[in-house]
Amino acid sequence: MAAFASPESAPSFEPDSLLQDLLAVSLTAVNLLRPCYSPTGELDDFAPAYFNPAAQRMTGLPERPVGTARTLFPDIFTNGIFAFYRQVFETSEPGQLERYYQADGLDNYFYIAARRSGQWLWVSFTDTADQPRTAAENALRERQAREQQARAEAEQQRGELAYVVARAPVAMGLLRGPNFLIELANTRMSQLWGRPAEQLLGQPHFEALPDLAGQGFEQVLRDVLTTGQAYEQWEQPILIAQPEQRYKAYLNITYLPEYDASGQPTGILIYASDVTEQVLARQQVQLLNEELAALNEELRASNEEYQQANAALSLSQQQLEAARAEAEAERQRLYQVLMRMPANIALLRGPEHVYDLVNAEYERLFPARTTLGRTIREVIPDIEGQGFYELLDRVYETGEPFYEAETEAWADFAGTGEPQRRYYRTTFEPIRNAQGQVTEVLNVAVDITAQVEARQQVEQLNQELGTRVQARTQETLALQADLLAAAQRQVQVRESFYQVFEQTPAAVSLLRGPTYRFEYVNPVYQQVFAGRQLVGHDFAEVLPDAAAQGYLAMLEGVYHTGETFFGAEVPFVSEQPDSPPHTVYFNFTYQAYREHGEIVGISTFALDVTEQVLARQERETQRQQLEQLFMQAPTPIVILDGPDLVFQLVNPAYQRIFPGRALADKPLLEALPELVGTPIPDLFQRVYQTGEPITVQELPLWMARYEGHAPEEIYWTFTYQARRTTHGVIDGVRVFAHDVTEQVRTRQRVHQLNEELDEANQELAAINEELMAANEELHESNTQLSRTNVDLDTFVYTASHDLKAPITNIESIVLALRDTLPASVQQDEVVAHLLDLLNQTVGRFQLTIGQLTDISRLQLVHAGPAEPVVLAPVVENVRLDLAPAIGAADVRLSVEVAPDLVVSFSPANLRSIVYNLLSNAVKYRAADRPAQVRVHAEQTASEVVLTVQDNGLGMSEVQQRQLFGLFQRLHTHVEGTGVGLYITKRLIENAGGRIAVQSQPGAGTTFTVTFPA
């Protein structure tokens, strides 16, 4: 239908008598339209000049209707008719259109033709309401009415499913083809991906979301698409680069294949739930458990650990003070920036809006007025009644910011006593405290008075120019109207009315004779077969593709039987020479054409319905996809219909909440009678009555999570939303459910752990007080022990030195006895045994004295200089020294030391350590298996680690605790004094290193020495 907007300045149309008579008797509606333009020069409406009687009868409007397209025929802006008018007018090319118009009091098929004539648009349209319809037309109308009803129902269902999918709390999407084109992404999925859906749809998945590439999803999607096997992954870590930031999320992901009609997978349905909060909460629980374990360990810590904690605390306090100083410096920088900004900035405190801060630019607004500490009403009373006080009150009370691009303000800015007008770009921003309460309002205003006044001057000039242009335009239009009237009188009826067949937007043809020779085709029919000469040629000759597709057989059936053939949405594969084959759809009739009662040909009437068929197919495909998404969604979803809340649609996930119950098509309280007397039905009714959504948080239900499993307490969050018709009337309730059991239990666990941590902290505080008292006692004891150790070292050194001379004398006496005793006496078994015992005793005594001397010297070892020592030659020299013992014991020794590895240590002490560890590994080997010893060294960031590992006798945990004690001998079947490892440990620790042992009886021992770099 025509769209009309009639400006008062439009010239009137007065047809001459002959044309007026023609328009009056025409059975076709004719109207004359004049274009109207927006302030920006865009054609956005048409003004009516004239409706002929047929047009008045069809529309029910007068000859010269008053109104606009948006008040008379607003639907033409959505059904393509206005776009058709604008195209004909702007291109000056005549056009034809067919529409089924069901709006604005009309309900008919209309054939529309339009042609531009100068600055006018002639529109001719006819409907089928007052014309006798053939059986074919009636059949087509009935079929199209049924299709329209079916489309409306399908569209409503599609819209319903689309609404549910779009607002589902679980992310849903659909990828299509091997390139994984994003065909669907609901709101939650767009939020997860961090991009709006319109930016993603139609794009390849990994081009639209390059941040997801390289995380393994490519192969997973290919596997799902090629194998047809679903894929599930729980708590999948994923890195998402949203425009604001890059973050790591955890998702429960399900990929399901989507199949075409032949059963081949062509797409992938995506379901994703963001479980980042749950994973992080669980990690927090684990962290709290670790912290709790650390606290328990801390309770058992030694005095040294306590001192380290105090040092760490002192360091943290220093860092905190540094951070505070940095924050204060940053605050000062921000304050300086704020004070120097070229905008008027003020901070107003409290409900009275007291000035707390103003920058220099703000103070220059009112140089003679004092601001700080005074209310805005006291400082600027001359803005009373301009709405500023009320705006401040509203921002302070609601917490909602206010912004206006152009605010007019009158005040005495110059201090002259007279108000001046200025324009500002104004912002009122609420400032909240730590509890989220609004305590202040930040006012930022930018003076734009010069820009506004300049624009106003330009607008005034444009208005004056427009008045002049309009006057000239009216003169021109009057002249054009006179010229048009003269032209119309000259061309008479030929310029105002076209033959019906030529104007109809349907394809019409007349075929004559049994060979079906084209006698007539209208322009629409010729356009269908563009590039082919039809008139004068046989059907099969010029349209072999149509004949091969069965259309020739249809013609023959009509020609021989005389029965009209009705075709509805019949496909035709068009094979034009200059374009690839493509399928179009037609609603058409083949009707016998008779002369003198005999069939002499066939008339055809066809409508191209390709757009409607493809649109319906697309809607049906979308509906099926949405329904599949809905039914396969892991989130429970249900739709309740009408005031009785009848279960209209229930997906499997929701059905699992109530196993064994038939919910579909039953009212809520009939399907779930246990809800009677609970608040739930009232909540549903409130949503149904008010349309306001309601969310029920963490509702516990006792139920089985999976079919056949034992019942358990599961927490659900339910969201109830009103469903509305296309007219906005509430006709149902949508229900979404989300399993929040893990979040609830995690929060409960965190609360429990926090209570345990509070108790542990209290216990730790009490123990810390005890430790502080104990530390003082330990300090006194350590001081006393240090003096005692010094005395003992002095005693050991003195004793070892004083015992050397008597032992030497005893050794000399034994030698003298061997020299003076006769050989027969020495050969006596008892005498020989006694002499051997004396020699062995003297040797052990000398060895012990030497080791005691070494122990006494350890007190001064740490003061000795350290120097860089290449470790590999030291190990090799020790291996050569022990080569006889290694060979005799058949030990398999492997050395893994880099030739350039350097240790900062005393060379002699380093050799002593390596010798002691390697010789012990050889001595304490197991007799029941070949001995293996491995020496390994490596450089870390700050240390050198030496490892000596054997498969020898091994030690128990008790023996390991005794291992480094003085004179401790754990195995007596080999020689030793029990001071070697004691000396080794003292040498290492005096140099700032560490030694540790790991051992298991019957398996072997590993010594690990850590040297400072």
Beta strands, then each sheet from edge to edge (+ up, - down):
strand 1: 29-37
strand 2: 43-51
strand 3: 95-103
strand 4: 106-117
strand 5: 120-127
strand 6: 171-176
strand 7: 181-185
strand 8: 231-241
strand 9: 246-259
strand 10: 265-274
strand 11: 344-349
strand 12: 354-358
strand 13: 402-411
strand 14: 420-432
strand 15: 438-447
strand 16: 507-512
strand 17: 517-521
strand 18: 565-574
strand 19: 582-595
strand 20: 598-608
strand 21: 637-641
strand 22: 646-650
strand 23: 694-704
strand 24: 711-724
strand 25: 730-739
strand 26: 867-870
strand 27: 892-896
strand 28: 902-905
strand 29: 932-939
strand 30: 943-950
strand 31: 994-1000
strand 32: 1004-1012
sheet 1: 2+ 1- 5+ 4- 3+
sheet 2: 7+ 6- 10+ 9- 8+
sheet 3: 12+ 11- 15+ 14- 13+
sheet 4: 17+ 16- 20+ 19- 18+
sheet 5: 22+ 21- 25+ 24- 23+
sheet 6: 26+ 28-
sheet 7: 27+ 29+ 30- 32+ 31-
end
